[in-house]
Structure formats: structure tokens, C-alpha cells
Amino acid sequence: MKKKVLVAISGGVDSAVTMALLQEQGYEVVGVTMIADSEEPAKEGAALSAAMGWEHHIVDVRKEFKTCVQDYFLHQYERGLTPNPCIACNKYIKFGLLFDYMKKVGADYFATGHYARVTFSDDYNRYVLRKAVYQPKDQSYVLFNLSQQVLSHLLLPLGNYKKEDIREMARNMGIPVAEKKESQDICFIPDGDYRGYLARAGLRAQPGDFVTPEGLVIGKHKGISSYTIGQRRGLGLALGYPAFVVDINAEKNQVVVGAEGYLYQKDCMVDEVNWIAIPELTEPMQVEVKIRYKSAPAKAVIEPEDQQVRVVFDTPQAGITPGQGGVFYQGDTVIGGGIITKKSSIN
């Protein structure tokens, strides 16, 4: 009897090839597309499935998506943080609601088109999440919230391939979206104007002070939601040297601006940690840490501290940004990850 797989399908080439590969491997495949902010992906997923002869379901998650992703995005900016909404969506929607839908259709597995790998590790005696073989497309950073339950039922067939391989497969398989371009924008902000989105969502910009790391007022900002750590352009300041946003103080409604050297910090705290390769952290561990989706992993020691994790880098890192994910690796294995809450104080 064939094993049944529920595949999250968006209408793009990655999820379509995921579906086709699993079908070729002998699985009974069922597609599912969520209506989150727009109905367009569901229409595209349905049209693609019809063209390929695949069973297809649509799940309306607009209410949950607004609460868990869009409102989260808004509230994080209100707090002076810079969130990654894909992390929240993966945790609560794709690997939450859609994963639960797997049971409703009687499927044995859930699959997505993410570029990452899942294996059972004898070394850790657990299911582990691993980087994609093709590093430029690796998406393990946004998947650190996966539980052992999800991992034990998860198939990620694209983790061994390059993007060029996937497009070539799509052409050979006769998939009509083989040449479709992939979006680089946040799905609910297709124009890329996140400041405009925040304003439309009701976040009122409160002007405040630009200050130096020493606390000297040097100008007025437009509202803390307009700035992020590491930003250089659009500050409207003439200080006689290249100036960067080096910190945001939401309580005082201040944006701290300084020379590039102030961007480099030795440590940070990470909260809301989900452990994958280990059940918990009980003692210091040598790892590599990614502090942004596109950042290179940096060597560090992680240690438990007050229900959080302190990360101490071997060398200071530039642009550590509260609200972003801090993800811990050993080799290509994700040990765990969480949300950066604060960095060391500016000196």
C-alpha cells in the first residue's frame, strides 16, 4: 500500500517539483495550498494541480495568519525589533496548521519545497535538520522551530539539489511553471515597502531623538519602525563620518547612531529556543551561529542563562539585530535556534 504525502504547494516550481518527485518515488501525493493574505497562491496551486492531475485542497488560514504572522510583524516593530516573518509563518502556519491538516486527509507524511534535509542521526539519537547540499539555497535557518514530531513525518526532497537542477527537472517533467520566477519579497508585502505596510496596518510613527552611543542628541528620527541595525542610508545626518544605526531603544524612542565600529558586538542573548539535535542545553557548547538568513555562520560558545541562551562569539560580529533568528549549527546539523533578544551594551 502506497504511503500518502500531503505536499504544501504554492504554484511555484519548487513545490511543484517536490510533488512530482514524491509521486515518482511511489508516494500517493495530495497538494494543499493555504489562503493566507491573498487568494492568488491558492488559485495558482489549484490550476497547477489540475494541469498535472494532482488532488488538491485549499485551507483558509487568514485569521491565524493575521494573528501569528502579520500582527507579530507589526508588534515586533513597535518594540524596536526587526522580525523575520517567515520564521513565525513556518512555526505556526506551515508546520503548525498545515501539518495538522495531514491527519485530516489521512496522510503519513508532510512535505514542502524547502531546501534543507531531514535525517535520523544515530549520533544524536534524534531526528535532525541539516543544511541543504547546495549552500546558496539553504533554508535551514528559517526552520529551526521544527519539533521531533514534525521532523519524524517530514519529507524535504529538494535538499540534495541545486536550483538549476530543479528547473531542469520541471522542464523534463512537463511542469508548466518551470520558468516561473521566485519572489524575494515578504508574501504579504509584495511591493517590498514594509514601512508603508506598517503605516497602513496602523503603526503610527512617533518621531524621537537620534543619539550617539554616549547619549548626545544629534537629530530627530521619523519613528523607530523606519530603522534597523546596520542601516546607513536615509538617516539625514551629517556627522562628518559614515554613520550607522547601531541600536534602537524603544523605551526611550531613541535611535542610536555611531561609527561602524559600534556595530561589532561580542555576544548576544537568544530566547524562545527550540532544540532539535539535543533535548536541552545544560553546559557550554561550541557551535557556529547564524544571526541573519544571509549571514555566514560564526564560531561561538553557547551557554544556558536565565531560561535563555547566551552566545559568545570568537570574534565580534557586525549588525547583531534583536528580533532576528539566532540559529546554532555543528557542521551541517542544526542544533537549535531562537530569537535574538538583546546584544551586549554599547560601550
SULHU-V41038 format. One record per helix or strand of 3 or more residues. SS is the DSSP state (alpha for helix, beta for strand). FROM is the first residue (numbers start at 0). TO is the last residue. If there is no record, write none. Layout:
BEGIN
ss->SS from->FROM to->TO
ss->SS from->FROM to->TO
END
This chain:
BEGIN
ss->beta from->3 to->7
ss->alpha from->12 to->23
ss->beta from->27 to->34
ss->alpha from->39 to->51
ss->beta from->54 to->59
ss->alpha from->61 to->77
ss->alpha from->84 to->103
ss->beta from->108 to->110
ss->beta from->115 to->120
ss->beta from->125 to->130
ss->alpha from->134 to->136
ss->alpha from->139 to->142
ss->alpha from->147 to->150
ss->alpha from->156 to->159
ss->alpha from->162 to->172
ss->alpha from->193 to->199
ss->beta from->207 to->210
ss->beta from->216 to->220
ss->alpha from->223 to->225
ss->beta from->243 to->248
ss->beta from->253 to->257
ss->alpha from->259 to->262
ss->beta from->263 to->274
ss->beta from->284 to->289
ss->beta from->297 to->304
ss->beta from->307 to->317
ss->beta from->324 to->329
ss->beta from->332 to->342
END
